[in-house]
Amino acid sequence: MTSYPPRKCCFQGVKHEGDATGDFITIDDFEVYKKAPEGAAPEKAIILLTDILGHRFKNAQLIADQFAANGYLVLIPDLFYGDPIPIGGSAGLDLHKWLVGEYHEKKIAHTPPVIDPILEKCITELRTKYNIKKIGAIGYCFGAKYVVRFLKPDQGKVDVGFLAHPSLVEKEELEAIKGPLAIAAAEKDHVFPAEKRHESEQILETLALPYALTLYGGVGHGFALRGDLSDPKVLFAKENAFIQALQWFDEHLTVMNVHEIRPHLSVSYSGIHSPTGLRSMTFNPGFNTSPN
């Protein structure tokens, strides 16, 4: 396993301010938060796979809205069939029991046999109903596992992936990816600690695919989705992780064929729509940016 299972830190955090402006739709038997960009119908989309707080957690919706403001159709599926964990958790919560579905009224587990079909249906919906040509997926904590599982553009699945403070990713899953992958990691993370970062880095180095691993100092697990934005370090890391993700998708979904590698391209953005107005960053999309 290249990142550990969810822990208490996976449901701790802060609700962010702002109003989400997307809509709730239904695909098959599950709910989805959808946000479309203004203007002409897009040819690229992002599937946002949440942490265990789920698709109704406003922080995730606000991030989806920001991707849409930058030209992407965004879907956030309910991975848990109405059984997310509330922020802060609940009395007597046992994460293993939750994972295997013991708390769900229909005993629906939160495991690949249930969640994989949700992603398959989202991909089919995007490609058939919305005529999407390229699909990126971003996974926060719990959702990262499923970005990795579906990062197989050669099979018509996800073309490009991005992970923020991942959990539950198996070594074999990471070794099986077929497309570009970037990771935003936290320095203080018991779920994705240094030894797991280095293990992931070693795997990515062997795959001959574009990758990046960026370590954000002074922040902990969850910073990119539910960190305390009153802390300047967290605010900076959260904003930069969003811009990193946006640039990664823009570069590898729009410009670059997923089988090409251009490790020396540097991209500088000055007009990104980000939640708190951070306007520019330079990022090298083929480089490993983790420390030795």
Secondary structure, 3 states (H helix, E strand, C coil): CCCCCCCHHHHCCCCCCCCCCCEEEEECCEEEEEECCCCCCCCEEEEEECCCCCCCCHHHHHHHHHHHHCCCEEEEECCCCCCCCCCCCCCCCCHHHHHCCCCCCCCCCCCHHHHHHHHHHHHHHHHHCCCCCEEEEEEEHHHHHHHHHHCCHHHCCCCEEEEECCCCCCHHHHHCCCCCEEEEEEEECCCCCHHHHHHHHHHHHHCCCCEEEEEEEEEECCHHHHCCCCCHHHHHHHHHHHHHHHHHHHHHHHHCCCCCCCCCCCEEECCCCCCCCCCCEEECCCCCCCCC
